[in-house]
Amino acid sequence: MPKKVDEYYVVRESKIGPTIFDIFKFDEDFNPVETSVYQVSLSNGMPAGCTCWQRKTFCRHKKILLAYQEAGKLGQEFFYNYTRETWHKPFGQ
């Protein structure tokens, strides 16, 4: 069975508006994955729409935004390891 690769994400409030969040994907060496930036909107405090191609009711990007909300880390530059469900401090802290 192939080894699971660590996938890291950072969530930032979008410049579009306060209920839209940009989700950036990074590889296991913390290099940005250029083609993996998604926008997730909030409606009544819960993840709503996502720009990803999956079009699932609850895609991984919505789960990531929810994890940031539940951990109180929105607005902070923490990396979230989706594979292991762990947090990593921003570089330099």
PDB file of N, CA, C and O in Angstrom:
ATOM      1  N   MET A   1       0.849  -1.179   0.000  1.00  0.00           N
ATOM      2  CA  MET A   1       0.000   0.000   0.000  1.00  0.00           C
ATOM      3  C   MET A   1       0.896   1.245   0.000  1.00  0.00           C
ATOM      4  O   MET A   1       1.828   1.326   0.800  1.00  0.00           O
ATOM      5  N   PRO A   2       0.632   2.208  -0.878  1.00  0.00           N
ATOM      6  CA  PRO A   2       1.466   3.413  -0.928  1.00  0.00           C
ATOM      7  C   PRO A   2       1.337   4.256   0.341  1.00  0.00           C
ATOM      8  O   PRO A   2       0.286   4.314   0.979  1.00  0.00           O
ATOM      9  N   LYS A   3       2.458   4.907   0.678  1.00  0.00           N
ATOM     10  CA  LYS A   3       2.485   5.787   1.851  1.00  0.00           C
ATOM     11  C   LYS A   3       1.605   7.005   1.590  1.00  0.00           C
ATOM     12  O   LYS A   3       1.622   7.580   0.502  1.00  0.00           O
ATOM     13  N   LYS A   4       0.833   7.388   2.615  1.00  0.00           N
ATOM     14  CA  LYS A   4       0.027   8.609   2.495  1.00  0.00           C
ATOM     15  C   LYS A   4       0.953   9.814   2.538  1.00  0.00           C
ATOM     16  O   LYS A   4       1.838   9.900   3.388  1.00  0.00           O
ATOM     17  N   VAL A   5       0.744  10.727   1.631  1.00  0.00           N
ATOM     18  CA  VAL A   5       1.550  11.936   1.560  1.00  0.00           C
ATOM     19  C   VAL A   5       0.886  13.013   2.415  1.00  0.00           C
ATOM     20  O   VAL A   5      -0.330  13.201   2.367  1.00  0.00           O
ATOM     21  N   ASP A   6       1.704  13.716   3.198  1.00  0.00           N
ATOM     22  CA  ASP A   6       1.174  14.807   4.009  1.00  0.00           C
ATOM     23  C   ASP A   6       0.723  15.945   3.100  1.00  0.00           C
ATOM     24  O   ASP A   6       1.438  16.345   2.181  1.00  0.00           O
ATOM     25  N   GLU A   7      -0.463  16.452   3.368  1.00  0.00           N
ATOM     26  CA  GLU A   7      -1.004  17.599   2.647  1.00  0.00           C
ATOM     27  C   GLU A   7      -1.279  18.700   3.651  1.00  0.00           C
ATOM     28  O   GLU A   7      -2.013  18.499   4.619  1.00  0.00           O
ATOM     29  N   TYR A   8      -0.688  19.866   3.420  1.00  0.00           N
ATOM     30  CA  TYR A   8      -0.844  21.002   4.323  1.00  0.00           C
ATOM     31  C   TYR A   8      -1.685  22.082   3.665  1.00  0.00           C
ATOM     32  O   TYR A   8      -1.650  22.272   2.450  1.00  0.00           O
ATOM     33  N   TYR A   9      -2.442  22.783   4.497  1.00  0.00           N
ATOM     34  CA  TYR A   9      -3.303  23.856   4.002  1.00  0.00           C
ATOM     35  C   TYR A   9      -3.201  25.062   4.933  1.00  0.00           C
ATOM     36  O   TYR A   9      -2.961  24.926   6.133  1.00  0.00           O
ATOM     37  N   VAL A  10      -3.389  26.236   4.350  1.00  0.00           N
ATOM     38  CA  VAL A  10      -3.508  27.481   5.108  1.00  0.00           C
ATOM     39  C   VAL A  10      -4.791  28.154   4.648  1.00  0.00           C
ATOM     40  O   VAL A  10      -5.074  28.226   3.452  1.00  0.00           O
ATOM     41  N   VAL A  11      -5.566  28.648   5.614  1.00  0.00           N
ATOM     42  CA  VAL A  11      -6.817  29.342   5.302  1.00  0.00           C
ATOM     43  C   VAL A  11      -6.639  30.819   5.624  1.00  0.00           C
ATOM     44  O   VAL A  11      -6.174  31.180   6.705  1.00  0.00           O
ATOM     45  N   ARG A  12      -7.014  31.663   4.677  1.00  0.00           N
ATOM     46  CA  ARG A  12      -6.947  33.119   4.871  1.00  0.00           C
ATOM     47  C   ARG A  12      -8.271  33.739   4.449  1.00  0.00           C
ATOM     48  O   ARG A  12      -8.932  33.261   3.526  1.00  0.00           O
ATOM     49  N   GLU A  13      -8.647  34.807   5.138  1.00  0.00           N
ATOM     50  CA  GLU A  13      -9.840  35.544   4.727  1.00  0.00           C
ATOM     51  C   GLU A  13      -9.576  36.152   3.359  1.00  0.00           C
ATOM     52  O   GLU A  13      -8.520  36.741   3.126  1.00  0.00           O
ATOM     53  N   SER A  14     -10.534  36.009   2.461  1.00  0.00           N
ATOM     54  CA  SER A  14     -10.381  36.511   1.102  1.00  0.00           C
ATOM     55  C   SER A  14     -10.585  38.025   1.065  1.00  0.00           C
ATOM     56  O   SER A  14     -11.256  38.599   1.922  1.00  0.00           O
ATOM     57  N   LYS A  15      -9.997  38.646   0.067  1.00  0.00           N
ATOM     58  CA  LYS A  15     -10.199  40.081  -0.140  1.00  0.00           C
ATOM     59  C   LYS A  15     -11.589  40.358  -0.713  1.00  0.00           C
ATOM     60  O   LYS A  15     -12.028  41.507  -0.764  1.00  0.00           O
ATOM     61  N   ILE A  16     -12.272  39.305  -1.141  1.00  0.00           N
ATOM     62  CA  ILE A  16     -13.609  39.445  -1.721  1.00  0.00           C
ATOM     63  C   ILE A  16     -14.620  39.870  -0.664  1.00  0.00           C
ATOM     64  O   ILE A  16     -15.495  40.695  -0.928  1.00  0.00           O
ATOM     65  N   GLY A  17     -14.497  39.300   0.539  1.00  0.00           N
ATOM     66  CA  GLY A  17     -15.444  39.642   1.592  1.00  0.00           C
ATOM     67  C   GLY A  17     -15.228  38.805   2.837  1.00  0.00           C
ATOM     68  O   GLY A  17     -14.508  37.807   2.799  1.00  0.00           O
ATOM     69  N   PRO A  18     -15.845  39.204   3.943  1.00  0.00           N
ATOM     70  CA  PRO A  18     -15.591  38.563   5.234  1.00  0.00           C
ATOM     71  C   PRO A  18     -16.156  37.149   5.380  1.00  0.00           C
ATOM     72  O   PRO A  18     -15.824  36.455   6.341  1.00  0.00           O
ATOM     73  N   THR A  19     -16.994  36.716   4.455  1.00  0.00           N
ATOM     74  CA  THR A  19     -17.534  35.357   4.562  1.00  0.00           C
ATOM     75  C   THR A  19     -16.946  34.418   3.508  1.00  0.00           C
ATOM     76  O   THR A  19     -17.434  33.305   3.317  1.00  0.00           O
ATOM     77  N   ILE A  20     -15.893  34.876   2.829  1.00  0.00           N
ATOM     78  CA  ILE A  20     -15.208  34.062   1.816  1.00  0.00           C
ATOM     79  C   ILE A  20     -13.786  33.816   2.308  1.00  0.00           C
ATOM     80  O   ILE A  20     -13.114  34.739   2.769  1.00  0.00           O
ATOM     81  N   PHE A  21     -13.333  32.574   2.210  1.00  0.00           N
ATOM     82  CA  PHE A  21     -11.993  32.211   2.657  1.00  0.00           C
ATOM     83  C   PHE A  21     -11.228  31.531   1.536  1.00  0.00           C
ATOM     84  O   PHE A  21     -11.767  30.680   0.829  1.00  0.00           O
ATOM     85  N   ASP A  22      -9.955  31.917   1.378  1.00  0.00           N
ATOM     86  CA  ASP A  22      -9.066  31.287   0.409  1.00  0.00           C
ATOM     87  C   ASP A  22      -8.329  30.156   1.117  1.00  0.00           C
ATOM     88  O   ASP A  22      -7.808  30.340   2.217  1.00  0.00           O
ATOM     89  N   ILE A  23      -8.288  28.994   0.485  1.00  0.00           N
ATOM     90  CA  ILE A  23      -7.596  27.841   1.053  1.00  0.00           C
ATOM     91  C   ILE A  23      -6.454  27.485   0.112  1.00  0.00           C
ATOM     92  O   ILE A  23      -6.665  27.175  -1.060  1.00  0.00           O
ATOM     93  N   PHE A  24      -5.237  27.536   0.654  1.00  0.00           N
ATOM     94  CA  PHE A  24      -4.027  27.291  -0.113  1.00  0.00           C
ATOM     95  C   PHE A  24      -3.441  25.939   0.272  1.00  0.00           C
ATOM     96  O   PHE A  24      -3.354  25.608   1.454  1.00  0.00           O
ATOM     97  N   LYS A  25      -3.042  25.165  -0.723  1.00  0.00           N
ATOM     98  CA  LYS A  25      -2.461  23.846  -0.479  1.00  0.00           C
ATOM     99  C   LYS A  25      -0.942  23.918  -0.598  1.00  0.00           C
ATOM    100  O   LYS A  25      -0.403  24.621  -1.453  1.00  0.00           O
ATOM    101  N   PHE A  26      -0.255  23.169   0.286  1.00  0.00           N
ATOM    102  CA  PHE A  26       1.200  23.074   0.288  1.00  0.00           C
ATOM    103  C   PHE A  26       1.600  21.607   0.286  1.00  0.00           C
ATOM    104  O   PHE A  26       0.876  20.760   0.810  1.00  0.00           O
ATOM    105  N   ASP A  27       2.762  21.304  -0.308  1.00  0.00           N
ATOM    106  CA  ASP A  27       3.228  19.923  -0.302  1.00  0.00           C
ATOM    107  C   ASP A  27       3.925  19.607   1.022  1.00  0.00           C
ATOM    108  O   ASP A  27       3.974  20.449   1.918  1.00  0.00           O
ATOM    109  N   GLU A  28       4.460  18.403   1.139  1.00  0.00           N
ATOM    110  CA  GLU A  28       5.057  17.978   2.412  1.00  0.00           C
ATOM    111  C   GLU A  28       6.325  18.746   2.778  1.00  0.00           C
ATOM    112  O   GLU A  28       6.784  18.675   3.918  1.00  0.00           O
ATOM    113  N   ASP A  29       6.899  19.483   1.812  1.00  0.00           N
ATOM    114  CA  ASP A  29       8.058  20.343   2.086  1.00  0.00           C
ATOM    115  C   ASP A  29       7.637  21.800   2.268  1.00  0.00           C
ATOM    116  O   ASP A  29       8.486  22.692   2.286  1.00  0.00           O
ATOM    117  N   PHE A  30       6.328  22.049   2.403  1.00  0.00           N
ATOM    118  CA  PHE A  30       5.743  23.374   2.598  1.00  0.00           C
ATOM    119  C   PHE A  30       5.929  24.294   1.395  1.00  0.00           C
ATOM    120  O   PHE A  30       5.989  25.515   1.542  1.00  0.00           O
ATOM    121  N   ASN A  31       6.019  23.702   0.209  1.00  0.00           N
ATOM    122  CA  ASN A  31       6.037  24.488  -1.028  1.00  0.00           C
ATOM    123  C   ASN A  31       4.595  24.646  -1.508  1.00  0.00           C
ATOM    124  O   ASN A  31       3.837  23.676  -1.486  1.00  0.00           O
ATOM    125  N   PRO A  32       4.200  25.845  -1.942  1.00  0.00           N
ATOM    126  CA  PRO A  32       2.827  26.016  -2.414  1.00  0.00           C
ATOM    127  C   PRO A  32       2.564  25.188  -3.669  1.00  0.00           C
ATOM    128  O   PRO A  32       3.420  25.083  -4.547  1.00  0.00           O
ATOM    129  N   VAL A  33       1.391  24.613  -3.741  1.00  0.00           N
ATOM    130  CA  VAL A  33       0.947  23.896  -4.939  1.00  0.00           C
ATOM    131  C   VAL A  33       0.160  24.919  -5.745  1.00  0.00           C
ATOM    132  O   VAL A  33      -0.978  25.249  -5.414  1.00  0.00           O
ATOM    133  N   GLU A  34       0.779  25.410  -6.801  1.00  0.00           N
ATOM    134  CA  GLU A  34       0.264  26.564  -7.550  1.00  0.00           C
ATOM    135  C   GLU A  34      -1.173  26.409  -8.027  1.00  0.00           C
ATOM    136  O   GLU A  34      -1.925  27.384  -8.029  1.00  0.00           O
ATOM    137  N   THR A  35      -1.563  25.223  -8.425  1.00  0.00           N
ATOM    138  CA  THR A  35      -2.894  25.035  -8.996  1.00  0.00           C
ATOM    139  C   THR A  35      -3.940  24.685  -7.957  1.00  0.00           C
ATOM    140  O   THR A  35      -5.078  24.368  -8.303  1.00  0.00           O
ATOM    141  N   SER A  36      -3.569  24.738  -6.696  1.00  0.00           N
ATOM    142  CA  SER A  36      -4.498  24.314  -5.642  1.00  0.00           C
ATOM    143  C   SER A  36      -4.833  25.445  -4.682  1.00  0.00           C
ATOM    144  O   SER A  36      -4.373  25.469  -3.541  1.00  0.00           O
ATOM    145  N   VAL A  37      -5.636  26.373  -5.162  1.00  0.00           N
ATOM    146  CA  VAL A  37      -6.169  27.452  -4.335  1.00  0.00           C
ATOM    147  C   VAL A  37      -7.677  27.430  -4.528  1.00  0.00           C
ATOM    148  O   VAL A  37      -8.170  27.483  -5.655  1.00  0.00           O
ATOM    149  N   TYR A  38      -8.401  27.352  -3.424  1.00  0.00           N
ATOM    150  CA  TYR A  38      -9.849  27.226  -3.490  1.00  0.00           C
ATOM    151  C   TYR A  38     -10.497  28.307  -2.628  1.00  0.00           C
ATOM    152  O   TYR A  38      -9.879  28.822  -1.696  1.00  0.00           O
ATOM    153  N   GLN A  39     -11.727  28.641  -2.943  1.00  0.00           N
ATOM    154  CA  GLN A  39     -12.480  29.589  -2.133  1.00  0.00           C
ATOM    155  C   GLN A  39     -13.704  28.882  -1.574  1.00  0.00           C
ATOM    156  O   GLN A  39     -14.453  28.218  -2.290  1.00  0.00           O
ATOM    157  N   VAL A  40     -13.879  29.050  -0.262  1.00  0.00           N
ATOM    158  CA  VAL A  40     -15.033  28.465   0.422  1.00  0.00           C
ATOM    159  C   VAL A  40     -15.774  29.602   1.100  1.00  0.00           C
ATOM    160  O   VAL A  40     -15.169  30.463   1.737  1.00  0.00           O
ATOM    161  N   SER A  41     -17.086  29.594   0.955  1.00  0.00           N
ATOM    162  CA  SER A  41     -17.900  30.627   1.587  1.00  0.00           C
ATOM    163  C   SER A  41     -18.553  30.078   2.850  1.00  0.00           C
ATOM    164  O   SER A  41     -18.742  28.872   3.005  1.00  0.00           O
ATOM    165  N   LEU A  42     -18.890  31.000   3.744  1.00  0.00           N
ATOM    166  CA  LEU A  42     -19.615  30.655   4.959  1.00  0.00           C
ATOM    167  C   LEU A  42     -21.035  31.179   4.858  1.00  0.00           C
ATOM    168  O   LEU A  42     -21.269  32.273   4.344  1.00  0.00           O
ATOM    169  N   SER A  43     -21.974  30.399   5.348  1.00  0.00           N
ATOM    170  CA  SER A  43     -23.365  30.818   5.427  1.00  0.00           C
ATOM    171  C   SER A  43     -23.875  30.398   6.796  1.00  0.00           C
ATOM    172  O   SER A  43     -23.874  29.214   7.132  1.00  0.00           O
ATOM    173  N   ASN A  44     -24.309  31.369   7.578  1.00  0.00           N
ATOM    174  CA  ASN A  44     -24.764  31.102   8.950  1.00  0.00           C
ATOM    175  C   ASN A  44     -23.705  30.376   9.777  1.00  0.00           C
ATOM    176  O   ASN A  44     -24.021  29.511  10.595  1.00  0.00           O
ATOM    177  N   GLY A  45     -22.448  30.742   9.549  1.00  0.00           N
ATOM    178  CA  GLY A  45     -21.356  30.173  10.327  1.00  0.00           C
ATOM    179  C   GLY A  45     -20.893  28.796   9.893  1.00  0.00           C
ATOM    180  O   GLY A  45     -20.006  28.219  10.522  1.00  0.00           O
ATOM    181  N   MET A  46     -21.468  28.261   8.842  1.00  0.00           N
ATOM    182  CA  MET A  46     -21.084  26.928   8.356  1.00  0.00           C
ATOM    183  C   MET A  46     -20.550  27.028   6.924  1.00  0.00           C
ATOM    184  O   MET A  46     -21.005  27.871   6.151  1.00  0.00           O
ATOM    185  N   PRO A  47     -19.568  26.152   6.562  1.00  0.00           N
ATOM    186  CA  PRO A  47     -19.068  26.154   5.186  1.00  0.00           C
ATOM    187  C   PRO A  47     -20.207  25.904   4.199  1.00  0.00           C
ATOM    188  O   PRO A  47     -21.042  25.025   4.410  1.00  0.00           O
ATOM    189  N   ALA A  48     -20.230  26.683   3.127  1.00  0.00           N
ATOM    190  CA  ALA A  48     -21.305  26.562   2.138  1.00  0.00           C
ATOM    191  C   ALA A  48     -20.711  26.173   0.780  1.00  0.00           C
ATOM    192  O   ALA A  48     -20.438  24.997   0.540  1.00  0.00           O
ATOM    193  N   GLY A  49     -20.512  27.143  -0.100  1.00  0.00           N
ATOM    194  CA  GLY A  49     -20.006  26.847  -1.439  1.00  0.00           C
ATOM    195  C   GLY A  49     -18.501  26.699  -1.493  1.00  0.00           C
ATOM    196  O   GLY A  49     -17.789  27.262  -0.661  1.00  0.00           O
ATOM    197  N   CYS A  50     -18.006  25.941  -2.473  1.00  0.00           N
ATOM    198  CA  CYS A  50     -16.566  25.767  -2.698  1.00  0.00           C
ATOM    199  C   CYS A  50     -16.306  25.802  -4.193  1.00  0.00           C
ATOM    200  O   CYS A  50     -17.136  25.353  -4.983  1.00  0.00           O
ATOM    201  N   THR A  51     -15.151  26.337  -4.582  1.00  0.00           N
ATOM    202  CA  THR A  51     -14.805  26.435  -6.001  1.00  0.00           C
ATOM    203  C   THR A  51     -14.082  25.196  -6.526  1.00  0.00           C
ATOM    204  O   THR A  51     -13.654  25.181  -7.680  1.00  0.00           O
ATOM    205  N   CYS A  52     -13.939  24.164  -5.708  1.00  0.00           N
ATOM    206  CA  CYS A  52     -13.229  22.971  -6.170  1.00  0.00           C
ATOM    207  C   CYS A  52     -14.062  22.209  -7.194  1.00  0.00           C
ATOM    208  O   CYS A  52     -15.271  22.414  -7.304  1.00  0.00           O
ATOM    209  N   TRP A  53     -13.414  21.348  -7.925  1.00  0.00           N
ATOM    210  CA  TRP A  53     -14.066  20.584  -8.989  1.00  0.00           C
ATOM    211  C   TRP A  53     -14.919  19.434  -8.461  1.00  0.00           C
ATOM    212  O   TRP A  53     -15.722  18.873  -9.207  1.00  0.00           O
ATOM    213  N   GLN A  54     -14.758  19.074  -7.183  1.00  0.00           N
ATOM    214  CA  GLN A  54     -15.455  17.906  -6.652  1.00  0.00           C
ATOM    215  C   GLN A  54     -16.963  18.094  -6.569  1.00  0.00           C
ATOM    216  O   GLN A  54     -17.715  17.143  -6.784  1.00  0.00           O
ATOM    217  N   ARG A  55     -17.412  19.298  -6.262  1.00  0.00           N
ATOM    218  CA  ARG A  55     -18.839  19.611  -6.149  1.00  0.00           C
ATOM    219  C   ARG A  55     -19.575  18.685  -5.189  1.00  0.00           C
ATOM    220  O   ARG A  55     -20.757  18.394  -5.371  1.00  0.00           O
ATOM    221  N   LYS A  56     -18.857  18.224  -4.159  1.00  0.00           N
ATOM    222  CA  LYS A  56     -19.479  17.379  -3.144  1.00  0.00           C
ATOM    223  C   LYS A  56     -20.235  18.250  -2.151  1.00  0.00           C
ATOM    224  O   LYS A  56     -19.962  19.444  -2.024  1.00  0.00           O
ATOM    225  N   THR A  57     -21.173  17.652  -1.456  1.00  0.00           N
ATOM    226  CA  THR A  57     -21.906  18.377  -0.428  1.00  0.00           C
ATOM    227  C   THR A  57     -20.946  18.870   0.647  1.00  0.00           C
ATOM    228  O   THR A  57     -21.086  19.986   1.148  1.00  0.00           O
ATOM    229  N   PHE A  58     -19.962  18.029   1.002  1.00  0.00           N
ATOM    230  CA  PHE A  58     -19.004  18.424   2.033  1.00  0.00           C
ATOM    231  C   PHE A  58     -17.605  17.979   1.619  1.00  0.00           C
ATOM    232  O   PHE A  58     -17.111  16.954   2.091  1.00  0.00           O
ATOM    233  N   CYS A  59     -16.961  18.756   0.730  1.00  0.00           N
ATOM    234  CA  CYS A  59     -15.627  18.439   0.220  1.00  0.00           C
ATOM    235  C   CYS A  59     -14.569  18.685   1.302  1.00  0.00           C
ATOM    236  O   CYS A  59     -14.871  19.243   2.357  1.00  0.00           O
ATOM    237  N   ARG A  60     -13.342  18.267   1.033  1.00  0.00           N
ATOM    238  CA  ARG A  60     -12.257  18.428   1.999  1.00  0.00           C
ATOM    239  C   ARG A  60     -12.001  19.890   2.349  1.00  0.00           C
ATOM    240  O   ARG A  60     -11.592  20.188   3.472  1.00  0.00           O
ATOM    241  N   HIS A  61     -12.232  20.799   1.420  1.00  0.00           N
ATOM    242  CA  HIS A  61     -11.967  22.214   1.684  1.00  0.00           C
ATOM    243  C   HIS A  61     -12.952  22.769   2.712  1.00  0.00           C
ATOM    244  O   HIS A  61     -12.586  23.596   3.547  1.00  0.00           O
ATOM    245  N   LYS A  62     -14.188  22.315   2.645  1.00  0.00           N
ATOM    246  CA  LYS A  62     -15.174  22.703   3.657  1.00  0.00           C
ATOM    247  C   LYS A  62     -14.794  22.111   5.008  1.00  0.00           C
ATOM    248  O   LYS A  62     -14.957  22.761   6.040  1.00  0.00           O
ATOM    249  N   LYS A  63     -14.288  20.876   5.005  1.00  0.00           N
ATOM    250  CA  LYS A  63     -13.839  20.234   6.248  1.00  0.00           C
ATOM    251  C   LYS A  63     -12.661  20.992   6.850  1.00  0.00           C
ATOM    252  O   LYS A  63     -12.570  21.149   8.068  1.00  0.00           O
ATOM    253  N   ILE A  64     -11.758  21.459   5.986  1.00  0.00           N
ATOM    254  CA  ILE A  64     -10.585  22.216   6.459  1.00  0.00           C
ATOM    255  C   ILE A  64     -11.026  23.539   7.079  1.00  0.00           C
ATOM    256  O   ILE A  64     -10.543  23.908   8.150  1.00  0.00           O
ATOM    257  N   LEU A  65     -11.932  24.253   6.425  1.00  0.00           N
ATOM    258  CA  LEU A  65     -12.428  25.512   6.979  1.00  0.00           C
ATOM    259  C   LEU A  65     -13.108  25.270   8.327  1.00  0.00           C
ATOM    260  O   LEU A  65     -12.935  26.051   9.263  1.00  0.00           O
ATOM    261  N   LEU A  66     -13.865  24.208   8.419  1.00  0.00           N
ATOM    262  CA  LEU A  66     -14.524  23.855   9.670  1.00  0.00           C
ATOM    263  C   LEU A  66     -13.496  23.536  10.764  1.00  0.00           C
ATOM    264  O   LEU A  66     -13.688  23.908  11.922  1.00  0.00           O
ATOM    265  N   ALA A  67     -12.416  22.855  10.405  1.00  0.00           N
ATOM    266  CA  ALA A  67     -11.352  22.541  11.374  1.00  0.00           C
ATOM    267  C   ALA A  67     -10.712  23.825  11.898  1.00  0.00           C
ATOM    268  O   ALA A  67     -10.436  23.936  13.092  1.00  0.00           O
ATOM    269  N   TYR A  68     -10.473  24.797  11.011  1.00  0.00           N
ATOM    270  CA  TYR A  68      -9.921  26.096  11.434  1.00  0.00           C
ATOM    271  C   TYR A  68     -10.886  26.802  12.385  1.00  0.00           C
ATOM    272  O   TYR A  68     -10.466  27.355  13.402  1.00  0.00           O
ATOM    273  N   GLN A  69     -12.165  26.783  12.057  1.00  0.00           N
ATOM    274  CA  GLN A  69     -13.173  27.421  12.917  1.00  0.00           C
ATOM    275  C   GLN A  69     -13.192  26.771  14.301  1.00  0.00           C
ATOM    276  O   GLN A  69     -13.128  27.457  15.321  1.00  0.00           O
ATOM    277  N   GLU A  70     -13.281  25.462  14.322  1.00  0.00           N
ATOM    278  CA  GLU A  70     -13.398  24.739  15.590  1.00  0.00           C
ATOM    279  C   GLU A  70     -12.167  24.907  16.467  1.00  0.00           C
ATOM    280  O   GLU A  70     -12.278  24.918  17.693  1.00  0.00           O
ATOM    281  N   ALA A  71     -10.981  25.040  15.848  1.00  0.00           N
ATOM    282  CA  ALA A  71      -9.739  25.207  16.601  1.00  0.00           C
ATOM    283  C   ALA A  71      -9.467  26.669  16.949  1.00  0.00           C
ATOM    284  O   ALA A  71      -8.506  26.965  17.658  1.00  0.00           O
ATOM    285  N   GLY A  72     -10.305  27.589  16.457  1.00  0.00           N
ATOM    286  CA  GLY A  72     -10.094  29.015  16.723  1.00  0.00           C
ATOM    287  C   GLY A  72      -8.854  29.560  16.038  1.00  0.00           C
ATOM    288  O   GLY A  72      -8.199  30.459  16.564  1.00  0.00           O
ATOM    289  N   LYS A  73      -8.526  29.025  14.870  1.00  0.00           N
ATOM    290  CA  LYS A  73      -7.302  29.427  14.182  1.00  0.00           C
ATOM    291  C   LYS A  73      -7.536  30.263  12.925  1.00  0.00           C
ATOM    292  O   LYS A  73      -6.586  30.557  12.198  1.00  0.00           O
ATOM    293  N   LEU A  74      -8.786  30.652  12.658  1.00  0.00           N
ATOM    294  CA  LEU A  74      -9.032  31.551  11.523  1.00  0.00           C
ATOM    295  C   LEU A  74      -8.326  32.878  11.781  1.00  0.00           C
ATOM    296  O   LEU A  74      -8.371  33.407  12.892  1.00  0.00           O
ATOM    297  N   GLY A  75      -7.680  33.406  10.760  1.00  0.00           N
ATOM    298  CA  GLY A  75      -6.946  34.658  10.916  1.00  0.00           C
ATOM    299  C   GLY A  75      -5.520  34.451  11.392  1.00  0.00           C
ATOM    300  O   GLY A  75      -4.772  35.416  11.547  1.00  0.00           O
ATOM    301  N   GLN A  76      -5.140  33.218  11.625  1.00  0.00           N
ATOM    302  CA  GLN A  76      -3.772  32.884  12.023  1.00  0.00           C
ATOM    303  C   GLN A  76      -3.153  32.072  10.890  1.00  0.00           C
ATOM    304  O   GLN A  76      -3.861  31.398  10.142  1.00  0.00           O
ATOM    305  N   GLU A  77      -1.858  32.141  10.771  1.00  0.00           N
ATOM    306  CA  GLU A  77      -1.179  31.492   9.640  1.00  0.00           C
ATOM    307  C   GLU A  77      -0.749  30.057   9.944  1.00  0.00           C
ATOM    308  O   GLU A  77       0.281  29.609   9.440  1.00  0.00           O
ATOM    309  N   PHE A  78      -1.502  29.341  10.741  1.00  0.00           N
ATOM    310  CA  PHE A  78      -1.162  27.951  11.043  1.00  0.00           C
ATOM    311  C   PHE A  78      -1.330  27.080   9.803  1.00  0.00           C
ATOM    312  O   PHE A  78      -2.230  27.301   8.993  1.00  0.00           O
ATOM    313  N   PHE A  79      -0.456  26.092   9.667  1.00  0.00           N
ATOM    314  CA  PHE A  79      -0.605  25.072   8.641  1.00  0.00           C
ATOM    315  C   PHE A  79      -1.420  23.937   9.240  1.00  0.00           C
ATOM    316  O   PHE A  79      -1.173  23.518  10.371  1.00  0.00           O
ATOM    317  N   TYR A  80      -2.381  23.446   8.493  1.00  0.00           N
ATOM    318  CA  TYR A  80      -3.179  22.302   8.922  1.00  0.00           C
ATOM    319  C   TYR A  80      -2.780  21.107   8.076  1.00  0.00           C
ATOM    320  O   TYR A  80      -2.867  21.148   6.848  1.00  0.00           O
ATOM    321  N   ASN A  81      -2.339  20.039   8.738  1.00  0.00           N
ATOM    322  CA  ASN A  81      -1.996  18.809   8.039  1.00  0.00           C
ATOM    323  C   ASN A  81      -3.273  17.994   7.915  1.00  0.00           C
ATOM    324  O   ASN A  81      -3.732  17.388   8.883  1.00  0.00           O
ATOM    325  N   TYR A  82      -3.837  17.984   6.724  1.00  0.00           N
ATOM    326  CA  TYR A  82      -5.108  17.306   6.496  1.00  0.00           C
ATOM    327  C   TYR A  82      -4.961  15.794   6.673  1.00  0.00           C
ATOM    328  O   TYR A  82      -5.877  15.131   7.160  1.00  0.00           O
ATOM    329  N   THR A  83      -3.821  15.257   6.281  1.00  0.00           N
ATOM    330  CA  THR A  83      -3.592  13.820   6.351  1.00  0.00           C
ATOM    331  C   THR A  83      -3.595  13.325   7.790  1.00  0.00           C
ATOM    332  O   THR A  83      -4.184  12.289   8.096  1.00  0.00           O
ATOM    333  N   ARG A  84      -2.934  14.071   8.672  1.00  0.00           N
ATOM    334  CA  ARG A  84      -2.779  13.651  10.075  1.00  0.00           C
ATOM    335  C   ARG A  84      -3.684  14.413  11.049  1.00  0.00           C
ATOM    336  O   ARG A  84      -3.748  14.090  12.236  1.00  0.00           O
ATOM    337  N   GLU A  85      -4.380  15.426  10.530  1.00  0.00           N
ATOM    338  CA  GLU A  85      -5.238  16.279  11.359  1.00  0.00           C
ATOM    339  C   GLU A  85      -4.457  16.925  12.502  1.00  0.00           C
ATOM    340  O   GLU A  85      -4.888  16.914  13.655  1.00  0.00           O
ATOM    341  N   THR A  86      -3.293  17.489  12.153  1.00  0.00           N
ATOM    342  CA  THR A  86      -2.449  18.169  13.135  1.00  0.00           C
ATOM    343  C   THR A  86      -2.176  19.595  12.668  1.00  0.00           C
ATOM    344  O   THR A  86      -2.391  19.931  11.504  1.00  0.00           O
ATOM    345  N   TRP A  87      -1.704  20.422  13.587  1.00  0.00           N
ATOM    346  CA  TRP A  87      -1.426  21.838  13.331  1.00  0.00           C
ATOM    347  C   TRP A  87       0.067  22.089  13.415  1.00  0.00           C
ATOM    348  O   TRP A  87       0.771  21.447  14.194  1.00  0.00           O
ATOM    349  N   HIS A  88       0.551  23.034  12.603  1.00  0.00           N
ATOM    350  CA  HIS A  88       1.962  23.432  12.615  1.00  0.00           C
ATOM    351  C   HIS A  88       2.013  24.944  12.665  1.00  0.00           C
ATOM    352  O   HIS A  88       1.342  25.641  11.904  1.00  0.00           O
ATOM    353  N   LYS A  89       2.836  25.432  13.589  1.00  0.00           N
ATOM    354  CA  LYS A  89       2.964  26.883  13.735  1.00  0.00           C
ATOM    355  C   LYS A  89       3.528  27.499  12.473  1.00  0.00           C
ATOM    356  O   LYS A  89       4.256  26.845  11.727  1.00  0.00           O
ATOM    357  N   PRO A  90       3.192  28.763  12.229  1.00  0.00           N
ATOM    358  CA  PRO A  90       3.791  29.469  11.090  1.00  0.00           C
ATOM    359  C   PRO A  90       5.300  29.551  11.269  1.00  0.00           C
ATOM    360  O   PRO A  90       5.801  29.553  12.394  1.00  0.00           O
ATOM    361  N   PHE A  91       6.004  29.618  10.179  1.00  0.00           N
ATOM    362  CA  PHE A  91       7.463  29.732  10.245  1.00  0.00           C
ATOM    363  C   PHE A  91       7.849  31.029  10.941  1.00  0.00           C
ATOM    364  O   PHE A  91       7.212  32.063  10.742  1.00  0.00           O
ATOM    365  N   GLY A  92       8.884  30.970  11.748  1.00  0.00           N
ATOM    366  CA  GLY A  92       9.363  32.151  12.449  1.00  0.00           C
ATOM    367  C   GLY A  92       8.684  32.378  13.786  1.00  0.00           C
ATOM    368  O   GLY A  92       8.940  33.390  14.439  1.00  0.00           O
ATOM    369  N   GLN A  93       7.824  31.460  14.211  1.00  0.00           N
ATOM    370  CA  GLN A  93       7.145  31.626  15.513  1.00  0.00           C
ATOM    371  C   GLN A  93       7.486  30.471  16.415  1.00  0.00           C
ATOM    372  O   GLN A  93       7.020  30.417  17.553  1.00  0.00           O
TER     373      GLN A  93
END
